[in-house]
């Protein structure tokens, strides 16, 4: 088949208020080469530091997303994108007063076994 159609995303269960909808990837379509997810992070949300074994492109749609990346703090706003290379030590957060909406592409596909979260 020359395509993979996914009629609805896999909604990843979370306990931190973050909404994750995987449209293509391991959980939704069995794709391992890449994953594509739409996310909304509430104000005050953060994740632990991680050193993933995959590249991750993030495109911010609304709000701002903070990146603590190898000792540097960056904030991306709507319309901005970043590529975080595999092996980088990074922490994602939304310390701002409004939700952050963004899309992420991971290559190869995101997995809990390769994200290498600390703590």
Buried (B, 14 or more C-beta within 10 A) or exposed (E): EEEEEBEEBBEBEEEEEBBBBBBBBBBBBEBEEBBBBBBBBBEEBBBEBBBBBBBBBBBBEEBBBBBBBEEEEEBBEBEBEBEBEBEBBBBBBBEBEEBBBBBBBBBBBBBEEBBEEEE
